Amino acid sequence: MKKRTVFLLLLLMNLSLTVRGQITKNALIVSSEKASTFLKQAQTESGSINDSTNTLFSIWETILVADALLDQFPATDSTIQRAITWLQSLETEQGLVCHNVKCSRNYCIETSALYIRLLARLQSTDSLSLLQRLKTIEQLQEKNGSWKVGNPDVLDKTDFPSVTGFVLNLYSALHFNSSRKLDAELFLISSQLENGSWGQTWEYYNCPGYALWQCLPSIKKCPSGAITFEKAKAFILKSQLENGSWYVAENEQTNHVSAELQTAFMLSCLQEEADELSQKAFYKGISFLLSKQLSNGSWEGGFFPIPNERYKKREYLITTALTLKLMIAAQNTFRDE
């Protein structure tokens, strides 16, 4: 019996090493530390953390970075606290937020969903409770089960499936039981394309990974979503490139997001999957990202894919924030043996 136990342990260790390839825990730790340092240094005097060349997504990026840093540091960390103080100053009366300061009188459902999840992680005790904010979002649900983004800068595809995915993941994270949650799940199931993705459009980073990032985990928790989930996961696995990345771009456009960002979106879908194919794809993608980290600790994000050659908005902050979370998640899979 003891020999069999030892054999199984060796087999599991060998499988683990095969799946992880040449990745070491130390490499992941060093990568995370460099990324965290870069993100902390990106904070401005106001507390915001945004692209220094274009503040279009200042609120969105501050939330993403604060959430990533919270995986690495305690809630009392000064960078996180300064970020949350700045964000709280930009809330609407209903406790929602928009994607940047200029539209702060409006709301963006996607940005608000991430913000409320961040508040919950920080155990914030604002005047407006988390439940009040959830009730506000619940009341904005459309008859067909979806949500519209609300973002005043988005004029087309206002009900893109990712918006509903963000809300469902918020509900799940805060254990909120909405009476129309099933309607939202059925909307996502019916919106899935034949290839298994939920499509892409330039207002939402123009790559399949963006919608999958939110739709796949939300549909996984749906009792009737098993087929939809497996179809989406199959799309992710079969579209991984030989070097471990994911990448699609419209050749006629000069603005498009990088392979690093698209890979981070896809790996965020796979990080909790335990089957061997998903694990191999995950660590292959992690290996690609490790090889692409810049000397300053960040990852290249490309440009927001607006179809305008004169417009430039770099996407290194969302890429670095999401990749930092992945590096930390990958670290946690290593046991001290």
C-alpha positions as CSV (number, residue, x, y, z in Angstrom):
1,M,0.0,0.0,0.0
2,K,2.9,2.4,0.9
3,K,4.6,1.6,-2.5
4,R,1.4,2.4,-4.4
5,T,1.0,5.7,-2.5
6,V,4.6,6.7,-3.3
7,F,4.1,5.7,-6.9
8,L,1.0,7.9,-7.2
9,L,2.7,10.8,-5.6
10,L,5.6,10.5,-8.0
11,L,3.2,10.2,-10.9
12,L,1.3,13.4,-9.8
13,M,4.6,15.3,-9.3
14,N,5.8,14.2,-12.8
15,L,2.4,15.3,-14.3
16,S,2.7,18.6,-12.5
17,L,6.2,19.2,-13.8
18,T,5.1,18.3,-17.3
19,V,2.2,20.7,-17.2
20,R,4.2,23.6,-15.7
21,G,7.2,23.0,-18.1
22,Q,10.2,25.1,-17.0
23,I,8.2,27.6,-14.8
24,T,9.4,27.9,-11.3
25,K,7.8,29.4,-8.3
26,N,10.7,31.8,-7.8
27,A,10.3,33.1,-11.4
28,L,6.6,33.9,-10.6
29,I,7.5,35.6,-7.4
30,V,10.1,37.8,-9.0
31,S,7.7,38.6,-11.9
32,S,5.0,39.6,-9.4
33,E,7.3,41.8,-7.4
34,K,8.5,43.7,-10.5
35,A,4.9,44.1,-11.7
36,S,3.7,45.4,-8.3
37,T,6.5,47.9,-8.1
38,F,5.6,49.2,-11.6
39,L,1.9,49.5,-10.8
40,K,2.6,51.3,-7.5
41,Q,4.9,53.8,-9.2
42,A,2.1,54.5,-11.8
43,Q,-0.1,56.2,-9.1
44,T,-0.6,59.9,-9.4
45,E,-0.7,62.5,-6.6
46,S,-4.5,62.4,-6.7
47,G,-4.5,58.6,-6.0
48,S,-5.6,57.6,-9.5
49,I,-3.6,55.0,-11.5
50,N,-4.0,55.6,-15.2
51,D,-2.2,55.7,-18.5
52,S,0.1,58.7,-18.4
53,T,-0.5,59.6,-22.0
54,N,-4.3,59.3,-22.0
55,T,-6.7,59.3,-19.0
56,L,-9.7,58.0,-20.9
57,F,-10.0,55.0,-18.6
58,S,-8.7,56.5,-15.4
59,I,-11.4,55.2,-13.1
60,W,-11.5,51.8,-14.8
61,E,-7.7,51.4,-14.6
62,T,-7.5,52.5,-11.0
63,I,-10.0,49.8,-10.0
64,L,-8.2,47.1,-12.0
65,V,-4.8,48.0,-10.5
66,A,-6.1,48.3,-6.9
67,D,-7.8,44.9,-7.2
68,A,-4.5,43.3,-8.5
69,L,-2.5,44.9,-5.8
70,L,-4.9,43.6,-3.2
71,D,-3.9,40.1,-4.2
72,Q,-0.3,41.0,-3.2
73,F,-0.7,43.5,-0.3
74,P,-3.0,44.0,2.7
75,A,-6.0,46.4,2.4
76,T,-4.1,48.9,4.6
77,D,-1.5,49.3,1.8
78,S,-1.1,53.1,1.2
79,T,-1.4,52.8,-2.6
80,I,-4.6,50.8,-2.3
81,Q,-6.0,53.2,0.3
82,R,-5.2,56.3,-1.8
83,A,-6.8,54.7,-4.8
84,I,-10.0,53.8,-3.0
85,T,-10.3,57.3,-1.5
86,W,-10.0,58.8,-5.0
87,L,-12.5,56.4,-6.4
88,Q,-15.0,57.1,-3.6
89,S,-14.9,60.8,-4.4
90,L,-16.2,60.0,-7.9
91,E,-19.3,58.0,-7.0
92,T,-22.7,58.9,-8.3
93,E,-25.5,59.4,-5.7
94,Q,-26.4,55.7,-6.2
95,G,-22.9,54.6,-5.5
96,L,-21.9,53.7,-9.0
97,V,-19.0,54.9,-11.1
98,C,-18.2,55.7,-14.7
99,H,-15.0,54.8,-16.6
100,N,-13.4,58.3,-16.3
101,V,-13.6,61.6,-14.5
102,K,-15.3,63.5,-17.3
103,C,-18.3,61.2,-17.3
104,S,-18.5,60.7,-13.5
105,R,-22.0,62.0,-13.3
106,N,-23.0,59.0,-15.4
107,Y,-22.3,55.3,-14.7
108,C,-20.7,52.4,-16.5
109,I,-22.1,49.0,-15.4
110,E,-18.9,47.1,-16.1
111,T,-16.8,49.6,-14.2
112,S,-19.3,49.8,-11.4
113,A,-19.4,46.0,-11.1
114,L,-15.7,45.8,-10.6
115,Y,-15.8,48.8,-8.2
116,I,-18.4,47.1,-6.0
117,R,-16.4,43.9,-5.9
118,L,-13.4,45.9,-4.8
119,L,-15.4,47.6,-2.1
120,A,-16.5,44.2,-0.9
121,R,-12.9,42.9,-0.8
122,L,-11.9,45.9,1.2
123,Q,-14.9,45.5,3.5
124,S,-15.7,49.1,3.0
125,T,-18.2,50.8,5.3
126,D,-19.5,53.6,3.1
127,S,-22.7,55.5,3.8
128,L,-24.2,53.5,0.9
129,S,-24.2,49.8,1.6
130,L,-23.2,47.1,-0.9
131,L,-26.8,45.9,-1.0
132,Q,-28.1,49.3,-2.0
133,R,-25.7,49.4,-4.9
134,L,-26.6,45.9,-6.0
135,K,-30.3,46.8,-5.8
136,T,-29.6,49.8,-8.1
137,I,-27.9,47.6,-10.7
138,E,-30.7,45.0,-10.4
139,Q,-33.3,47.7,-11.3
140,L,-31.3,48.5,-14.5
141,Q,-31.8,45.0,-16.0
142,E,-33.5,44.9,-19.4
143,K,-36.6,42.9,-20.2
144,N,-34.5,40.4,-22.2
145,G,-32.4,39.7,-19.2
146,S,-29.4,41.7,-20.2
147,W,-27.9,45.0,-19.0
148,K,-26.9,47.9,-21.1
149,V,-23.4,49.3,-20.3
150,G,-24.7,52.8,-19.5
151,N,-21.3,54.3,-20.5
152,P,-22.1,57.5,-22.4
153,D,-19.1,57.0,-24.7
154,V,-20.4,53.6,-26.0
155,L,-22.9,54.3,-28.7
156,D,-23.0,50.9,-30.3
157,K,-23.3,47.4,-28.8
158,T,-24.6,48.8,-25.6
159,D,-25.8,45.4,-24.5
160,F,-22.7,43.5,-25.5
161,P,-22.7,40.1,-23.6
162,S,-19.7,41.1,-21.4
163,V,-21.9,43.7,-19.6
164,T,-24.2,41.0,-18.4
165,G,-21.3,38.8,-17.5
166,F,-19.8,41.5,-15.3
167,V,-23.1,41.7,-13.3
168,L,-23.5,38.0,-12.9
169,N,-20.0,37.7,-11.6
170,L,-20.7,40.5,-9.2
171,Y,-23.9,38.7,-8.0
172,S,-21.9,35.5,-7.5
173,A,-19.0,37.2,-5.6
174,L,-21.4,38.9,-3.2
175,H,-23.9,36.0,-3.0
176,F,-26.7,38.2,-4.2
177,N,-29.9,36.3,-5.2
178,S,-31.7,38.3,-7.8
179,S,-35.2,37.2,-8.8
180,R,-34.2,37.6,-12.5
181,K,-30.7,36.1,-12.4
182,L,-31.9,33.2,-14.6
183,D,-33.1,35.6,-17.2
184,A,-29.5,37.0,-17.4
185,E,-28.0,33.5,-17.7
186,L,-30.4,32.6,-20.5
187,F,-29.5,35.8,-22.3
188,L,-25.8,34.7,-22.2
189,I,-26.6,31.2,-23.3
190,S,-28.7,32.5,-26.3
191,S,-26.0,35.1,-27.2
192,Q,-23.2,32.6,-27.6
193,L,-21.9,32.3,-31.1
194,E,-21.6,29.0,-33.0
195,N,-17.8,29.0,-32.5
196,G,-18.2,29.1,-28.7
197,S,-17.2,32.7,-28.1
198,W,-19.4,35.7,-27.5
199,G,-17.9,37.7,-30.3
200,Q,-15.9,40.9,-30.3
201,T,-16.3,44.6,-31.1
202,W,-14.0,47.6,-30.9
203,E,-15.7,49.3,-28.0
204,Y,-14.9,46.2,-25.9
205,Y,-11.2,45.7,-26.8
206,N,-12.0,44.0,-30.2
207,C,-10.9,40.5,-29.2
208,P,-12.9,37.4,-28.2
209,G,-11.0,37.2,-24.9
210,Y,-12.7,40.2,-23.4
211,A,-16.3,38.8,-23.4
212,L,-15.0,35.4,-22.5
213,W,-13.2,36.8,-19.5
214,Q,-16.6,37.6,-17.9
215,C,-19.1,35.4,-19.6
216,L,-17.3,32.0,-19.1
217,P,-17.0,32.2,-15.3
218,S,-20.6,33.5,-15.0
219,I,-22.1,30.7,-17.1
220,K,-20.1,28.1,-15.3
221,K,-22.2,28.7,-12.2
222,C,-25.4,28.4,-14.2
223,P,-27.1,25.0,-13.7
224,S,-28.3,25.0,-17.3
225,G,-25.1,26.4,-18.8
226,A,-22.9,23.2,-18.9
227,I,-23.0,22.8,-22.7
228,T,-22.4,26.6,-23.2
229,F,-19.5,26.5,-20.8
230,E,-17.8,23.5,-22.4
231,K,-18.3,25.0,-25.9
232,A,-16.6,28.3,-24.7
233,K,-13.7,26.5,-23.1
234,A,-13.2,24.4,-26.2
235,F,-13.0,27.6,-28.2
236,I,-10.3,28.9,-25.9
237,L,-8.2,25.8,-26.0
238,K,-8.3,25.4,-29.8
239,S,-7.4,29.0,-30.4
240,Q,-4.2,29.1,-28.4
241,L,-1.2,29.6,-30.6
242,E,1.9,27.5,-30.6
243,N,3.9,30.0,-28.5
244,G,1.3,29.9,-25.8
245,S,-0.4,33.2,-26.6
246,W,-3.8,34.2,-28.1
247,Y,-3.9,36.9,-30.7
248,V,-6.4,38.2,-33.3
249,A,-6.3,41.6,-35.0
250,E,-7.9,43.3,-37.9
251,N,-5.0,44.0,-40.3
252,E,-6.5,47.2,-41.7
253,Q,-6.5,48.9,-38.3
254,T,-3.4,50.4,-36.7
255,N,-5.0,50.3,-33.2
256,H,-5.3,46.8,-31.6
257,V,-4.6,45.3,-28.3
258,S,-1.5,43.1,-27.8
259,A,-1.1,39.4,-27.6
260,E,-0.1,39.8,-24.0
261,L,-3.5,41.4,-23.1
262,Q,-5.5,38.9,-25.2
263,T,-3.5,36.1,-23.4
264,A,-4.3,37.5,-20.0
265,F,-8.0,37.6,-20.8
266,M,-8.0,33.9,-21.9
267,L,-5.8,32.7,-19.0
268,S,-8.2,34.4,-16.6
269,C,-10.8,32.0,-17.9
270,L,-8.6,28.9,-17.4
271,Q,-6.9,29.6,-14.1
272,E,-9.5,27.7,-12.0
273,E,-9.9,24.7,-14.5
274,A,-8.4,21.5,-13.2
275,D,-8.4,19.3,-16.2
276,E,-5.1,18.5,-17.8
277,L,-5.7,20.2,-21.2
278,S,-6.7,23.4,-19.4
279,Q,-3.8,23.2,-17.1
280,K,-1.3,22.7,-19.9
281,A,-2.8,25.6,-21.8
282,F,-2.7,27.8,-18.7
283,Y,1.0,27.2,-17.9
284,K,1.9,27.4,-21.6
285,G,0.3,30.9,-21.6
286,I,2.0,31.8,-18.3
287,S,5.4,30.9,-19.8
288,F,4.6,33.2,-22.8
289,L,3.7,36.1,-20.4
290,L,6.9,35.5,-18.3
291,S,9.0,35.8,-21.5
292,K,7.2,39.0,-22.5
293,Q,7.6,41.0,-19.2
294,L,9.4,44.3,-19.8
295,S,12.4,45.4,-17.8
296,N,10.3,47.9,-15.9
297,G,8.0,45.2,-14.7
298,S,5.0,45.9,-17.0
299,W,3.6,44.1,-20.0
300,E,2.8,45.7,-23.4
301,G,-0.9,46.1,-24.0
302,G,-1.1,47.6,-27.5
303,F,-3.6,50.3,-28.2
304,F,-7.3,50.5,-27.5
305,P,-8.8,49.4,-30.9
306,I,-10.8,52.5,-31.8
307,P,-10.9,52.7,-35.6
308,N,-9.2,56.1,-35.8
309,E,-5.5,56.3,-36.8
310,R,-4.9,59.5,-35.0
311,Y,-6.3,58.3,-31.6
312,K,-3.9,56.5,-29.3
313,K,-4.7,54.9,-25.9
314,R,-2.1,52.5,-24.5
315,E,-3.3,49.4,-22.6
316,Y,-0.3,48.5,-20.5
317,L,-2.1,49.0,-17.2
318,I,-5.0,46.5,-17.7
319,T,-2.5,44.1,-19.1
320,T,-0.1,44.4,-16.2
321,A,-2.9,44.3,-13.6
322,L,-4.5,41.1,-15.0
323,T,-1.1,39.4,-15.6
324,L,-0.1,40.2,-12.0
325,K,-3.2,38.4,-10.8
326,L,-2.4,35.4,-13.0
327,M,1.2,35.3,-11.7
328,I,0.0,35.3,-8.1
329,A,-2.6,32.6,-8.9
330,A,0.1,30.5,-10.5
331,Q,2.4,30.9,-7.5
332,N,-0.3,29.5,-5.3
333,T,-0.5,26.2,-7.2
334,F,3.1,25.4,-6.2
335,R,3.4,23.4,-3.0
336,D,6.4,23.6,-0.7
337,E,7.6,20.1,-1.2
